[in-house]
């Protein structure tokens, strides 16, 4: 938490909030963000994001095969899930309702369970734990295939490492 002078707010990045109460004469425009510094950028190239996700699956499974369990976990169950959150913004519209929830401009993980509840099943399977990286990789690969065409050479390599 921090306290700022009204003039300072123009240069400070923050997400739009909800004004609940204000004194008479208060200028509500000062609580509308002007700086977009630090905001997440939308996915510019879907095929690049998918390629990055598949590459992380492959690298993670290579690490797992060498016995580098923590590195494997990070590549598959951390980096790949981060890519999932990126492409999910393209493939799964955010749930709308009267609650005013919207994507957090700084962090894709925030509110994802409410905005895209259909991802919960993937999180159960794709964030499977330290020793379950191959199982997690297969779940993530299957989810990607539901939404996009997957390079068959990469798929074959991922399946070989995950199943053996």
Rosetta constraint file for C-alpha pairs under 8 A:
AtomPair CA 4 CA 8 HARMONIC 6.15 0.50
AtomPair CA 4 CA 9 HARMONIC 6.77 0.50
AtomPair CA 5 CA 9 HARMONIC 6.94 0.50
AtomPair CA 6 CA 10 HARMONIC 7.92 0.50
AtomPair CA 6 CA 30 HARMONIC 6.69 0.50
AtomPair CA 8 CA 12 HARMONIC 6.73 0.50
AtomPair CA 9 CA 13 HARMONIC 7.89 0.50
AtomPair CA 9 CA 30 HARMONIC 6.80 0.50
AtomPair CA 9 CA 31 HARMONIC 7.61 0.50
AtomPair CA 9 CA 33 HARMONIC 7.79 0.50
AtomPair CA 10 CA 30 HARMONIC 7.46 0.50
AtomPair CA 10 CA 33 HARMONIC 7.16 0.50
AtomPair CA 10 CA 34 HARMONIC 5.72 0.50
AtomPair CA 10 CA 35 HARMONIC 6.74 0.50
AtomPair CA 11 CA 34 HARMONIC 7.14 0.50
AtomPair CA 11 CA 35 HARMONIC 5.90 0.50
AtomPair CA 12 CA 33 HARMONIC 7.94 0.50
AtomPair CA 12 CA 34 HARMONIC 7.90 0.50
AtomPair CA 12 CA 35 HARMONIC 6.21 0.50
AtomPair CA 13 CA 33 HARMONIC 6.62 0.50
AtomPair CA 13 CA 34 HARMONIC 7.25 0.50
AtomPair CA 13 CA 35 HARMONIC 4.89 0.50
AtomPair CA 13 CA 36 HARMONIC 5.91 0.50
AtomPair CA 13 CA 37 HARMONIC 5.72 0.50
AtomPair CA 13 CA 38 HARMONIC 7.07 0.50
AtomPair CA 14 CA 33 HARMONIC 5.91 0.50
AtomPair CA 14 CA 35 HARMONIC 7.46 0.50
AtomPair CA 14 CA 36 HARMONIC 7.81 0.50
AtomPair CA 15 CA 33 HARMONIC 6.31 0.50
AtomPair CA 15 CA 104 HARMONIC 7.61 0.50
AtomPair CA 15 CA 105 HARMONIC 6.73 0.50
AtomPair CA 16 CA 31 HARMONIC 6.97 0.50
AtomPair CA 16 CA 32 HARMONIC 5.71 0.50
AtomPair CA 16 CA 33 HARMONIC 5.95 0.50
AtomPair CA 17 CA 31 HARMONIC 7.28 0.50
AtomPair CA 17 CA 32 HARMONIC 7.73 0.50
AtomPair CA 19 CA 28 HARMONIC 7.72 0.50
AtomPair CA 19 CA 31 HARMONIC 7.95 0.50
AtomPair CA 22 CA 26 HARMONIC 6.11 0.50
AtomPair CA 28 CA 32 HARMONIC 7.50 0.50
AtomPair CA 38 CA 106 HARMONIC 6.47 0.50
AtomPair CA 39 CA 105 HARMONIC 5.10 0.50
AtomPair CA 39 CA 106 HARMONIC 4.98 0.50
AtomPair CA 40 CA 105 HARMONIC 5.64 0.50
AtomPair CA 40 CA 106 HARMONIC 5.49 0.50
AtomPair CA 40 CA 107 HARMONIC 7.18 0.50
AtomPair CA 42 CA 86 HARMONIC 7.58 0.50
AtomPair CA 43 CA 49 HARMONIC 7.35 0.50
AtomPair CA 43 CA 86 HARMONIC 6.42 0.50
AtomPair CA 43 CA 87 HARMONIC 7.10 0.50
AtomPair CA 43 CA 90 HARMONIC 7.85 0.50
AtomPair CA 45 CA 49 HARMONIC 6.42 0.50
AtomPair CA 46 CA 50 HARMONIC 6.23 0.50
AtomPair CA 46 CA 87 HARMONIC 6.91 0.50
AtomPair CA 47 CA 51 HARMONIC 6.05 0.50
AtomPair CA 48 CA 52 HARMONIC 6.07 0.50
AtomPair CA 49 CA 53 HARMONIC 6.18 0.50
AtomPair CA 49 CA 83 HARMONIC 6.58 0.50
AtomPair CA 49 CA 86 HARMONIC 7.70 0.50
AtomPair CA 49 CA 87 HARMONIC 7.01 0.50
AtomPair CA 50 CA 54 HARMONIC 6.18 0.50
AtomPair CA 50 CA 83 HARMONIC 7.62 0.50
AtomPair CA 50 CA 87 HARMONIC 7.61 0.50
AtomPair CA 50 CA 144 HARMONIC 7.96 0.50
AtomPair CA 50 CA 150 HARMONIC 7.98 0.50
AtomPair CA 51 CA 55 HARMONIC 6.01 0.50
AtomPair CA 52 CA 56 HARMONIC 6.19 0.50
AtomPair CA 52 CA 83 HARMONIC 7.56 0.50
AtomPair CA 53 CA 57 HARMONIC 6.34 0.50
AtomPair CA 53 CA 79 HARMONIC 7.68 0.50
AtomPair CA 53 CA 80 HARMONIC 5.24 0.50
AtomPair CA 53 CA 83 HARMONIC 5.76 0.50
AtomPair CA 53 CA 84 HARMONIC 7.49 0.50
AtomPair CA 54 CA 58 HARMONIC 6.25 0.50
AtomPair CA 54 CA 80 HARMONIC 7.88 0.50
AtomPair CA 54 CA 141 HARMONIC 7.67 0.50
AtomPair CA 54 CA 154 HARMONIC 6.97 0.50
AtomPair CA 54 CA 155 HARMONIC 7.93 0.50
AtomPair CA 55 CA 59 HARMONIC 6.08 0.50
AtomPair CA 55 CA 154 HARMONIC 7.89 0.50
AtomPair CA 56 CA 60 HARMONIC 5.82 0.50
AtomPair CA 56 CA 75 HARMONIC 5.49 0.50
AtomPair CA 56 CA 76 HARMONIC 6.20 0.50
AtomPair CA 56 CA 79 HARMONIC 6.85 0.50
AtomPair CA 56 CA 80 HARMONIC 6.11 0.50
AtomPair CA 57 CA 61 HARMONIC 6.16 0.50
AtomPair CA 57 CA 75 HARMONIC 6.68 0.50
AtomPair CA 57 CA 76 HARMONIC 5.27 0.50
AtomPair CA 57 CA 80 HARMONIC 6.74 0.50
AtomPair CA 57 CA 137 HARMONIC 6.07 0.50
AtomPair CA 57 CA 158 HARMONIC 6.87 0.50
AtomPair CA 58 CA 62 HARMONIC 6.22 0.50
AtomPair CA 58 CA 154 HARMONIC 7.62 0.50
AtomPair CA 58 CA 157 HARMONIC 7.18 0.50
AtomPair CA 58 CA 158 HARMONIC 5.45 0.50
AtomPair CA 58 CA 161 HARMONIC 7.88 0.50
AtomPair CA 59 CA 63 HARMONIC 6.24 0.50
AtomPair CA 59 CA 72 HARMONIC 7.53 0.50
AtomPair CA 59 CA 75 HARMONIC 7.02 0.50
AtomPair CA 60 CA 64 HARMONIC 6.22 0.50
AtomPair CA 60 CA 71 HARMONIC 6.84 0.50
AtomPair CA 60 CA 72 HARMONIC 4.11 0.50
AtomPair CA 60 CA 73 HARMONIC 6.88 0.50
AtomPair CA 60 CA 74 HARMONIC 7.49 0.50
AtomPair CA 60 CA 75 HARMONIC 4.84 0.50
AtomPair CA 60 CA 76 HARMONIC 5.44 0.50
AtomPair CA 60 CA 133 HARMONIC 7.95 0.50
AtomPair CA 61 CA 65 HARMONIC 6.10 0.50
AtomPair CA 61 CA 72 HARMONIC 6.12 0.50
AtomPair CA 61 CA 76 HARMONIC 7.69 0.50
AtomPair CA 61 CA 133 HARMONIC 7.38 0.50
AtomPair CA 61 CA 134 HARMONIC 6.66 0.50
AtomPair CA 61 CA 137 HARMONIC 7.81 0.50
AtomPair CA 61 CA 158 HARMONIC 7.24 0.50
AtomPair CA 61 CA 161 HARMONIC 6.02 0.50
AtomPair CA 61 CA 162 HARMONIC 6.49 0.50
AtomPair CA 62 CA 66 HARMONIC 6.41 0.50
AtomPair CA 62 CA 72 HARMONIC 7.55 0.50
AtomPair CA 62 CA 161 HARMONIC 7.10 0.50
AtomPair CA 63 CA 67 HARMONIC 6.38 0.50
AtomPair CA 63 CA 68 HARMONIC 4.98 0.50
AtomPair CA 63 CA 69 HARMONIC 6.81 0.50
AtomPair CA 63 CA 71 HARMONIC 6.36 0.50
AtomPair CA 63 CA 72 HARMONIC 5.04 0.50
AtomPair CA 64 CA 68 HARMONIC 5.23 0.50
AtomPair CA 64 CA 69 HARMONIC 5.23 0.50
AtomPair CA 64 CA 71 HARMONIC 7.64 0.50
AtomPair CA 64 CA 72 HARMONIC 5.09 0.50
AtomPair CA 64 CA 73 HARMONIC 7.96 0.50
AtomPair CA 64 CA 133 HARMONIC 7.37 0.50
AtomPair CA 64 CA 134 HARMONIC 7.93 0.50
AtomPair CA 65 CA 161 HARMONIC 7.32 0.50
AtomPair CA 68 CA 72 HARMONIC 6.09 0.50
AtomPair CA 69 CA 73 HARMONIC 6.04 0.50
AtomPair CA 69 CA 130 HARMONIC 6.68 0.50
AtomPair CA 69 CA 131 HARMONIC 6.98 0.50
AtomPair CA 70 CA 74 HARMONIC 6.19 0.50
AtomPair CA 70 CA 130 HARMONIC 6.75 0.50
AtomPair CA 71 CA 75 HARMONIC 6.26 0.50
AtomPair CA 72 CA 76 HARMONIC 6.15 0.50
AtomPair CA 72 CA 133 HARMONIC 6.72 0.50
AtomPair CA 73 CA 77 HARMONIC 5.34 0.50
AtomPair CA 73 CA 78 HARMONIC 6.99 0.50
AtomPair CA 73 CA 129 HARMONIC 7.39 0.50
AtomPair CA 73 CA 130 HARMONIC 5.82 0.50
AtomPair CA 73 CA 131 HARMONIC 7.97 0.50
AtomPair CA 73 CA 133 HARMONIC 5.79 0.50
AtomPair CA 74 CA 78 HARMONIC 4.86 0.50
AtomPair CA 74 CA 79 HARMONIC 6.30 0.50
AtomPair CA 75 CA 79 HARMONIC 4.98 0.50
AtomPair CA 75 CA 80 HARMONIC 6.33 0.50
AtomPair CA 76 CA 80 HARMONIC 5.08 0.50
AtomPair CA 76 CA 81 HARMONIC 7.21 0.50
AtomPair CA 76 CA 133 HARMONIC 6.64 0.50
AtomPair CA 76 CA 136 HARMONIC 7.20 0.50
AtomPair CA 76 CA 137 HARMONIC 6.16 0.50
AtomPair CA 77 CA 81 HARMONIC 5.82 0.50
AtomPair CA 77 CA 126 HARMONIC 6.29 0.50
AtomPair CA 77 CA 127 HARMONIC 5.25 0.50
AtomPair CA 77 CA 128 HARMONIC 7.60 0.50
AtomPair CA 77 CA 129 HARMONIC 7.94 0.50
AtomPair CA 77 CA 133 HARMONIC 7.15 0.50
AtomPair CA 77 CA 136 HARMONIC 6.92 0.50
AtomPair CA 77 CA 137 HARMONIC 7.79 0.50
AtomPair CA 78 CA 82 HARMONIC 6.22 0.50
AtomPair CA 78 CA 127 HARMONIC 7.98 0.50
AtomPair CA 79 CA 83 HARMONIC 6.44 0.50
AtomPair CA 80 CA 84 HARMONIC 6.13 0.50
AtomPair CA 80 CA 140 HARMONIC 7.85 0.50
AtomPair CA 81 CA 85 HARMONIC 6.24 0.50
AtomPair CA 81 CA 126 HARMONIC 7.57 0.50
AtomPair CA 82 CA 86 HARMONIC 6.53 0.50
AtomPair CA 82 CA 108 HARMONIC 8.00 0.50
AtomPair CA 83 CA 87 HARMONIC 6.34 0.50
AtomPair CA 84 CA 88 HARMONIC 5.80 0.50
AtomPair CA 85 CA 89 HARMONIC 6.61 0.50
AtomPair CA 85 CA 108 HARMONIC 6.38 0.50
AtomPair CA 85 CA 109 HARMONIC 7.35 0.50
AtomPair CA 86 CA 90 HARMONIC 7.44 0.50
AtomPair CA 86 CA 108 HARMONIC 7.53 0.50
AtomPair CA 87 CA 91 HARMONIC 6.31 0.50
AtomPair CA 88 CA 92 HARMONIC 5.30 0.50
AtomPair CA 88 CA 93 HARMONIC 7.97 0.50
AtomPair CA 89 CA 93 HARMONIC 6.55 0.50
AtomPair CA 89 CA 94 HARMONIC 7.42 0.50
AtomPair CA 91 CA 147 HARMONIC 6.97 0.50
AtomPair CA 92 CA 116 HARMONIC 6.86 0.50
AtomPair CA 93 CA 116 HARMONIC 7.36 0.50
AtomPair CA 94 CA 102 HARMONIC 7.55 0.50
AtomPair CA 94 CA 103 HARMONIC 7.73 0.50
AtomPair CA 94 CA 115 HARMONIC 4.84 0.50
AtomPair CA 94 CA 116 HARMONIC 5.65 0.50
AtomPair CA 95 CA 114 HARMONIC 7.32 0.50
AtomPair CA 95 CA 115 HARMONIC 4.72 0.50
AtomPair CA 95 CA 116 HARMONIC 6.19 0.50
AtomPair CA 96 CA 100 HARMONIC 7.66 0.50
AtomPair CA 96 CA 101 HARMONIC 7.32 0.50
AtomPair CA 96 CA 102 HARMONIC 7.96 0.50
AtomPair CA 96 CA 115 HARMONIC 7.35 0.50
AtomPair CA 97 CA 101 HARMONIC 7.57 0.50
AtomPair CA 101 CA 111 HARMONIC 7.79 0.50
AtomPair CA 101 CA 115 HARMONIC 7.36 0.50
AtomPair CA 102 CA 111 HARMONIC 7.85 0.50
AtomPair CA 102 CA 115 HARMONIC 7.16 0.50
AtomPair CA 103 CA 108 HARMONIC 6.98 0.50
AtomPair CA 103 CA 110 HARMONIC 7.50 0.50
AtomPair CA 103 CA 111 HARMONIC 7.00 0.50
AtomPair CA 103 CA 112 HARMONIC 7.68 0.50
AtomPair CA 103 CA 115 HARMONIC 7.43 0.50
AtomPair CA 104 CA 108 HARMONIC 6.25 0.50
AtomPair CA 104 CA 110 HARMONIC 6.23 0.50
AtomPair CA 104 CA 111 HARMONIC 7.43 0.50
AtomPair CA 108 CA 112 HARMONIC 7.00 0.50
AtomPair CA 111 CA 115 HARMONIC 6.12 0.50
AtomPair CA 112 CA 116 HARMONIC 5.42 0.50
AtomPair CA 112 CA 117 HARMONIC 6.96 0.50
AtomPair CA 112 CA 119 HARMONIC 7.97 0.50
AtomPair CA 113 CA 117 HARMONIC 4.73 0.50
AtomPair CA 113 CA 118 HARMONIC 7.95 0.50
AtomPair CA 113 CA 119 HARMONIC 7.14 0.50
AtomPair CA 113 CA 120 HARMONIC 6.52 0.50
AtomPair CA 118 CA 122 HARMONIC 7.90 0.50
AtomPair CA 119 CA 123 HARMONIC 6.26 0.50
AtomPair CA 120 CA 124 HARMONIC 6.27 0.50
AtomPair CA 121 CA 125 HARMONIC 6.49 0.50
AtomPair CA 122 CA 126 HARMONIC 5.43 0.50
AtomPair CA 122 CA 127 HARMONIC 7.88 0.50
AtomPair CA 122 CA 139 HARMONIC 6.85 0.50
AtomPair CA 122 CA 140 HARMONIC 7.00 0.50
AtomPair CA 122 CA 143 HARMONIC 7.26 0.50
AtomPair CA 123 CA 127 HARMONIC 5.35 0.50
AtomPair CA 124 CA 128 HARMONIC 6.58 0.50
AtomPair CA 125 CA 135 HARMONIC 7.47 0.50
AtomPair CA 125 CA 136 HARMONIC 5.69 0.50
AtomPair CA 125 CA 139 HARMONIC 5.92 0.50
AtomPair CA 125 CA 140 HARMONIC 7.92 0.50
AtomPair CA 126 CA 135 HARMONIC 7.49 0.50
AtomPair CA 126 CA 136 HARMONIC 4.08 0.50
AtomPair CA 126 CA 137 HARMONIC 6.59 0.50
AtomPair CA 126 CA 138 HARMONIC 7.98 0.50
AtomPair CA 126 CA 139 HARMONIC 5.55 0.50
AtomPair CA 126 CA 140 HARMONIC 5.68 0.50
AtomPair CA 127 CA 136 HARMONIC 6.09 0.50
AtomPair CA 128 CA 132 HARMONIC 5.50 0.50
AtomPair CA 128 CA 133 HARMONIC 6.82 0.50
AtomPair CA 128 CA 135 HARMONIC 7.29 0.50
AtomPair CA 128 CA 136 HARMONIC 5.66 0.50
AtomPair CA 129 CA 133 HARMONIC 6.84 0.50
AtomPair CA 132 CA 136 HARMONIC 6.22 0.50
AtomPair CA 133 CA 137 HARMONIC 6.03 0.50
AtomPair CA 134 CA 138 HARMONIC 6.31 0.50
AtomPair CA 134 CA 161 HARMONIC 7.76 0.50
AtomPair CA 134 CA 162 HARMONIC 4.60 0.50
AtomPair CA 134 CA 163 HARMONIC 7.21 0.50
AtomPair CA 135 CA 139 HARMONIC 6.41 0.50
AtomPair CA 135 CA 162 HARMONIC 7.11 0.50
AtomPair CA 136 CA 140 HARMONIC 6.25 0.50
AtomPair CA 137 CA 141 HARMONIC 6.07 0.50
AtomPair CA 137 CA 158 HARMONIC 7.99 0.50
AtomPair CA 137 CA 162 HARMONIC 7.02 0.50
AtomPair CA 138 CA 142 HARMONIC 6.10 0.50
AtomPair CA 138 CA 159 HARMONIC 7.33 0.50
AtomPair CA 138 CA 162 HARMONIC 6.88 0.50
AtomPair CA 139 CA 143 HARMONIC 6.26 0.50
AtomPair CA 140 CA 144 HARMONIC 6.26 0.50
AtomPair CA 141 CA 145 HARMONIC 6.27 0.50
AtomPair CA 141 CA 155 HARMONIC 7.85 0.50
AtomPair CA 142 CA 146 HARMONIC 6.51 0.50
AtomPair CA 143 CA 147 HARMONIC 7.00 0.50
AtomPair CA 144 CA 148 HARMONIC 5.98 0.50
AtomPair CA 144 CA 149 HARMONIC 8.00 0.50
AtomPair CA 144 CA 150 HARMONIC 7.55 0.50
AtomPair CA 145 CA 149 HARMONIC 6.11 0.50
AtomPair CA 145 CA 150 HARMONIC 6.21 0.50
AtomPair CA 150 CA 154 HARMONIC 7.67 0.50
AtomPair CA 150 CA 155 HARMONIC 6.78 0.50
AtomPair CA 151 CA 155 HARMONIC 6.19 0.50
AtomPair CA 152 CA 156 HARMONIC 6.05 0.50
AtomPair CA 153 CA 157 HARMONIC 6.31 0.50
AtomPair CA 154 CA 158 HARMONIC 6.08 0.50
AtomPair CA 155 CA 159 HARMONIC 6.05 0.50
AtomPair CA 156 CA 160 HARMONIC 6.08 0.50
AtomPair CA 157 CA 161 HARMONIC 6.33 0.50
AtomPair CA 158 CA 162 HARMONIC 5.97 0.50
AtomPair CA 159 CA 163 HARMONIC 5.81 0.50
AtomPair CA 160 CA 164 HARMONIC 6.00 0.50
